[in-house]
Amino acid sequence: MEARHVYRWNIGMLPNAEFSSSQTDISFSTASSWDALAGKIELILKPQDSTVSDTWKKASELTAKIPDQAQKVRVIYDFVSRKIATVDLPVGATGFRTRTPADVLATGYATSEDKFRLFNSLTKYFGSGAVAALTGSIDRISDLPPCPSLFAELLIVAPIFTEGVSENYWTWVDPTLEVAPFGVIPAKLRGREALTGRLGMSESQFSIVPTSLPFASTQRVKTTSSLSASGTLTAKVSYELRGDNELLLRVTFHQTPTEKQKEIAQYLALSDGFRGKVTSVKTSDPYDTDKPFEVEYELTQEKFVDWSKQPVRIPVLLPLPGLPETPKKPAADAKIELGPPLEVDLRGTLRLPPGMTAQSPPGTSVKRDYASFTAEYSSKANVLRFSRRLNFVSQNIPGTRFVDFGAFLHAVQNDQAQLFVLEKSEPPASAKPK
């Protein structure tokens, strides 16, 4: 038997296909099929525990007073997510081997594989356990040779059985993030294939990570600002978020030491168009995932205006609402992706120094069946008021509406460029020199 094998490939023309930059040209696998690989990984992730007394005692303690199975699964998720610290090792770094649930409970820390095994063991106390969902940075891993190195994330899928209901459902969760709301999967993973095994979810070894969120996405921002006679701006900016931006900020503030959080708020302010220096920041509890995440910071910007220049023009002191990128003209049968439905509500006030008034820009109103945008501006005495509301109700639209969508984006972008014009108010007639 020869000790060496030589392989040669003669490639005349590459296929007309787009590949991920992380995808290699040639790959080998010792697994004969995805079925075989899924079976091997499942045996490692779900070994037969010799005892479950410690785990089931914990499950009983957590769920004893909860009759509803869906709520029980949620309580188990909250415990595994919040109370067990995540050890940030790459998926597969331990060969998918896991520590016993009893050991994880005793130490209070776990890899993503450990968290799956603990979650599975706890939910077996009142149900059928859970399914591991392995996914990565490539949308369709089933097109590639079966290889564990393709996996970058381990999600958990839990069956929810309701008494008297014939059709039950599956809930996807990610407890490794520690502060992700129940049922929220990071945007970068949604819509991708995940290796789940044939455990009732589909006829294939692969399932698609859900693209929807368990609640409506909202962004509500309020600004309260004042401008001094010297031209210094002070502002308080308050955010209330649900959805993808909520998850991003929850995780970021959760992982950032308190003494460094002003730096995060400074980056947030800059990304939203505020150029002042952040002087303070506070947030709601990142673990309180039943409510929207709240962030509030205060900033000061010296020389915000130069009164020697006339006329003085200032922008609307609101964050820029996030917009999809203007797409290139798609194929006639393609779709333009808009992302999850999203409601953005931005409101604010600015108090000018005594003796100043302002001319307000005109409002804007653009409505489509897939999205709408309205903006209102006003000035009364020395107080400016402004609001913008953007609402996307569809996740995608036909490619044939490319021109219409471009016109919608253009109208919103034009409004974002509008300015208030500041003026010195005239003294009353009785005060004018004769």
C-alpha positions in Angstrom: 0.0 0.0 0.0 1.5 3.3 -1.0 2.2 5.9 1.7 1.7 8.9 -0.6 -1.0 9.9 -3.0 -0.7 12.7 -5.5 -3.7 14.5 -6.8 -3.8 16.9 -9.8 -6.6 19.1 -11.0 -6.6 20.6 -14.5 -9.1 23.5 -14.5 -9.8 25.1 -17.8 -12.6 27.5 -16.8 -14.0 28.3 -13.4 -17.8 28.0 -13.0 -19.8 31.1 -13.2 -20.7 31.3 -9.5 -20.0 33.6 -6.6 -18.1 32.1 -3.6 -17.6 33.3 -0.1 -14.1 34.8 0.5 -13.7 32.3 3.3 -14.4 29.3 1.1 -11.4 27.3 -0.1 -10.9 26.1 -3.7 -10.3 22.5 -2.6 -11.5 20.7 0.6 -11.4 17.2 1.9 -13.5 15.5 4.5 -13.3 12.1 6.3 -17.1 12.1 6.7 -18.9 10.2 4.0 -22.0 12.4 4.1 -23.7 15.2 6.1 -25.9 12.5 7.6 -22.8 10.7 8.9 -21.3 13.9 10.3 -24.5 14.9 12.0 -24.7 11.5 13.7 -21.2 11.7 15.0 -21.6 15.2 16.4 -24.9 14.3 18.0 -23.3 11.4 19.9 -20.6 13.8 21.2 -23.0 16.6 22.2 -25.6 14.3 23.7 -23.8 11.6 25.6 -25.8 9.3 27.9 -25.5 10.9 31.3 -25.1 8.4 34.1 -27.1 10.5 36.5 -29.5 13.5 36.0 -30.4 14.0 39.6 -28.6 17.4 40.0 -29.9 18.7 36.7 -33.5 17.7 37.2 -33.4 19.0 40.7 -32.5 22.4 39.2 -35.1 22.1 36.5 -37.7 21.3 39.2 -36.6 24.3 41.2 -36.9 26.7 38.2 -40.2 25.4 36.8 -42.2 23.9 39.7 -44.8 26.7 39.7 -45.1 27.2 36.0 -47.8 25.1 34.3 -47.2 26.3 30.7 -44.5 24.4 28.8 -43.6 27.4 26.6 -43.0 29.5 29.7 -40.9 26.7 31.2 -38.6 26.6 28.1 -38.3 30.4 28.5 -37.3 30.1 32.2 -34.7 27.5 31.3 -33.4 29.7 28.6 -33.1 32.7 30.9 -31.2 30.6 33.4 -28.7 29.1 31.0 -28.3 32.4 29.2 -27.9 34.7 32.2 -26.6 32.6 35.1 -24.1 30.5 33.2 -21.2 32.7 31.9 -20.1 31.9 28.3 -16.5 30.8 27.7 -15.8 32.4 24.3 -14.1 29.5 22.5 -14.7 28.8 18.8 -17.3 26.1 18.1 -15.6 22.8 17.8 -12.5 23.9 19.6 -13.0 21.1 22.1 -13.9 18.6 19.4 -17.6 19.2 20.4 -16.9 17.4 23.7 -18.8 18.8 26.6 -18.6 18.8 30.4 -21.4 17.2 32.4 -24.4 19.4 33.3 -23.6 18.9 37.0 -20.1 20.3 36.5 -21.5 23.3 34.5 -24.0 24.0 37.3 -21.3 23.8 39.9 -18.8 26.1 38.2 -21.2 28.6 36.5 -19.4 28.8 33.2 -19.7 26.9 29.9 -18.8 26.8 26.2 -21.5 27.0 23.6 -21.5 23.2 23.4 -21.7 23.0 27.2 -24.7 25.3 27.3 -26.5 23.2 24.7 -26.0 20.0 26.8 -27.2 21.8 29.9 -30.2 23.3 28.2 -31.1 19.9 26.7 -30.8 18.1 30.0 -32.9 20.7 31.9 -35.7 20.7 29.3 -35.8 16.9 29.2 -37.2 17.2 32.8 -40.6 18.3 31.4 -40.3 17.7 27.6 -38.2 16.1 24.8 -35.0 18.1 25.2 -33.6 20.3 22.4 -31.8 20.2 19.1 -28.4 21.6 18.3 -28.3 23.8 15.2 -24.8 24.3 13.8 -24.3 27.1 11.3 -21.5 29.3 9.9 -20.6 32.2 7.7 -21.7 30.5 4.4 -25.4 30.7 3.6 -25.7 27.2 2.0 -23.2 24.8 3.7 -25.1 21.8 2.3 -23.5 22.6 -1.1 -20.0 21.9 0.4 -18.3 18.7 1.5 -19.3 17.8 5.1 -16.6 19.4 7.4 -16.9 20.6 11.0 -14.6 23.6 10.3 -17.5 25.2 8.4 -19.4 25.7 11.7 -19.0 29.0 13.6 -22.1 29.2 15.7 -24.2 26.8 17.8 -27.8 27.7 18.2 -30.4 25.8 20.2 -33.9 24.8 18.9 -36.5 23.8 21.5 -39.8 22.1 20.6 -42.9 23.7 22.2 -45.7 21.3 22.9 -49.1 22.7 23.8 -51.8 20.3 25.2 -54.7 19.9 22.8 -52.9 21.5 19.9 -52.1 19.2 16.9 -49.4 21.4 15.4 -46.5 22.4 17.7 -43.7 24.7 16.9 -39.9 25.2 17.4 -38.2 28.1 19.1 -34.7 29.1 18.2 -32.5 30.7 20.9 -28.9 31.8 21.4 -27.9 31.6 25.1 -24.2 32.2 24.4 -24.8 36.0 24.0 -26.1 36.0 27.7 -28.4 39.1 27.1 -30.3 38.2 23.9 -34.1 38.4 24.3 -35.8 35.0 24.1 -36.2 33.9 20.5 -33.8 36.6 19.0 -31.1 35.3 16.7 -28.4 37.7 15.4 -29.1 39.2 12.0 -25.9 37.8 10.5 -27.2 34.2 11.1 -30.8 34.6 10.1 -31.8 32.9 6.8 -28.7 30.7 6.7 -28.7 26.9 6.7 -28.1 25.1 9.9 -27.2 21.4 10.5 -30.0 20.2 12.8 -30.5 16.5 12.0 -33.7 14.8 11.1 -35.4 15.3 14.5 -38.9 16.4 13.3 -37.9 19.8 12.0 -37.5 18.8 8.4 -37.0 15.9 6.0 -33.4 17.0 5.5 -30.4 17.3 7.8 -30.6 21.1 7.3 -33.0 23.7 8.5 -33.2 27.4 7.7 -32.6 29.8 10.6 -35.8 31.9 11.0 -35.6 35.3 9.4 -38.3 36.9 11.7 -38.1 38.3 15.2 -40.5 37.4 18.0 -41.6 41.0 18.4 -41.9 44.2 16.3 -38.6 46.1 15.7 -38.8 49.7 17.0 -36.4 52.6 17.5 -37.6 55.5 19.6 -35.2 58.4 20.2 -35.8 61.7 22.0 -33.4 64.6 22.1 -33.7 67.6 24.4 -31.1 70.3 23.6 -30.3 73.9 24.3 -28.0 76.4 22.7 -26.2 79.1 24.7 -25.4 82.7 23.7 -21.8 81.6 23.3 -22.7 79.0 20.7 -22.3 76.0 23.0 -24.7 73.1 22.5 -25.8 70.8 25.4 -28.0 67.8 24.6 -29.6 64.8 26.3 -30.3 61.9 23.9 -32.5 58.9 25.0 -32.9 55.7 23.0 -35.5 53.0 23.5 -34.8 50.0 21.2 -36.3 46.7 20.1 -34.8 44.5 17.4 -31.3 44.2 15.8 -30.0 47.5 17.1 -31.2 46.6 20.6 -29.3 43.3 20.5 -26.1 45.0 19.3 -26.2 47.6 22.1 -27.3 45.1 24.8 -24.3 42.9 24.0 -21.9 45.8 23.6 -22.8 47.5 26.9 -23.0 44.1 28.7 -19.4 43.3 27.6 -18.0 46.7 28.3 -16.7 47.7 31.8 -18.6 50.6 33.4 -15.6 52.9 33.2 -15.4 52.4 29.4 -19.1 52.9 28.6 -18.7 56.6 27.8 -16.5 55.6 24.9 -19.3 53.3 23.6 -21.8 56.2 23.9 -19.3 58.5 22.1 -19.2 56.1 19.1 -23.0 55.9 19.2 -23.2 59.7 19.1 -20.8 60.0 16.2 -22.6 57.3 14.2 -25.9 59.2 14.7 -24.4 62.5 13.6 -23.7 64.2 17.0 -20.2 65.6 17.3 -20.2 66.8 20.9 -18.3 65.2 23.8 -20.3 62.7 25.8 -20.2 63.7 29.5 -22.4 60.9 31.0 -24.2 57.7 30.0 -26.6 55.3 31.7 -28.5 52.3 30.4 -31.2 50.0 31.5 -30.3 46.5 32.8 -29.0 44.5 29.8 -30.4 41.3 31.5 -34.0 42.8 31.6 -34.8 41.4 28.1 -38.6 41.5 28.6 -38.4 45.3 28.0 -36.8 47.4 25.3 -33.2 48.4 25.9 -32.7 52.0 27.0 -29.6 54.2 26.6 -29.3 57.8 27.7 -26.3 60.1 27.3 -25.5 63.8 27.7 -23.1 65.7 25.5 -21.6 69.1 25.1 -20.3 70.7 21.9 -18.5 74.0 22.1 -18.7 76.4 19.1 -21.7 74.5 17.7 -22.5 77.8 15.9 -20.5 80.9 15.0 -22.8 83.9 15.5 -20.5 86.1 13.5 -21.6 84.3 10.3 -24.9 85.3 8.8 -27.2 83.6 8.3 -26.6 80.8 10.8 -27.9 77.4 9.6 -28.0 74.3 11.8 -29.1 70.7 11.1 -32.0 69.0 12.7 -30.7 67.5 16.0 -32.0 64.0 15.4 -30.1 60.7 14.6 -30.1 59.8 11.0 -32.7 57.0 10.5 -31.1 53.9 9.1 -31.8 53.3 5.4 -31.1 50.3 3.2 -28.4 51.0 0.7 -29.6 52.1 -2.7 -29.6 48.8 -4.6 -28.1 48.3 -8.0 -30.7 47.5 -10.7 -31.7 43.9 -9.9 -32.9 41.2 -12.3 -36.6 41.4 -13.2 -37.4 38.3 -11.1 -35.2 39.3 -8.1 -36.3 40.9 -4.9 -35.0 44.0 -3.1 -34.4 43.2 0.5 -35.6 45.8 3.0 -34.9 43.8 6.2 -37.3 43.1 9.0 -40.3 45.4 9.4 -39.1 48.4 11.4 -40.7 51.5 13.0 -38.4 54.5 13.7 -39.8 57.4 15.8 -37.4 60.4 16.3 -38.5 63.5 18.2 -36.7 66.4 19.7 -36.6 70.0 20.9 -33.9 72.8 20.8 -34.1 75.9 23.0 -32.4 78.9 21.5 -30.8 81.7 23.6 -33.0 84.8 24.3 -33.4 87.1 21.3 -33.1 84.3 18.7 -35.8 82.9 16.5 -35.6 80.4 13.5 -37.1 79.7 10.1 -38.3 76.1 9.9 -37.7 73.9 6.9 -40.8 72.4 5.2 -42.1 69.1 6.3 -41.9 65.9 4.2 -44.4 63.1 3.6 -43.7 60.1 1.4 -45.9 57.0 1.5 -45.7 53.7 -0.3 -47.3 50.3 0.4 -44.0 48.9 1.7 -42.8 52.0 3.7 -43.6 55.5 4.7 -41.7 58.6 5.9 -43.0 61.8 7.5 -41.1 64.8 8.9 -42.4 67.8 10.8 -40.6 71.0 11.8 -41.8 74.0 13.7 -40.5 77.1 15.6 -42.3 79.0 18.3 -40.7 81.9 20.1 -37.2 80.5 20.8 -38.0 76.8 20.9 -37.6 74.5 17.8 -39.5 71.2 17.6 -38.8 68.5 15.1 -39.8 64.9 14.4 -39.2 62.2 11.8 -40.9 58.9 11.5 -39.9 56.0 9.2 -41.8 52.8 8.9 -40.9 49.7 6.8 -43.7 47.3 6.7 -42.4 44.8 4.1 -39.3 42.7 4.2 -38.8 42.8 0.5 -40.3 44.2 -2.7 -40.1 43.0 -6.4 -37.1 44.1 -8.3 -39.4 45.7 -10.8 -40.0 48.4 -8.3 -36.4 49.5 -8.3 -37.0 53.0 -9.7 -39.9 53.6 -7.2 -37.7 52.5 -4.3 -34.9 54.7 -5.4 -37.3 57.7 -5.5 -38.4 56.9 -1.9 -34.8 56.8 -0.6 -34.0 60.0 -2.4 -36.9 61.8 -0.8 -35.8 60.7 2.7 -32.2 61.6 2.0 -33.2 65.1 0.8 -35.1 65.7 4.0 -32.2 64.7 6.1 -30.2 67.5 4.5 -32.7 70.2 5.6 -31.6 73.0 7.9 -33.1 75.5 10.3 -32.1 79.2 9.7 -31.5 81.1 12.9 -32.2 84.8 13.1 -31.9 87.6 15.8 -35.4 88.8 16.7 -36.2 92.5 16.3 -36.7 94.5 19.5 -40.2 95.8 20.1 -41.1 99.1 18.6 -41.2 100.9 22.0 -37.6 99.9 22.5 -36.3 101.2 19.2 -34.3 104.5 19.3 -36.2 107.6 18.0 
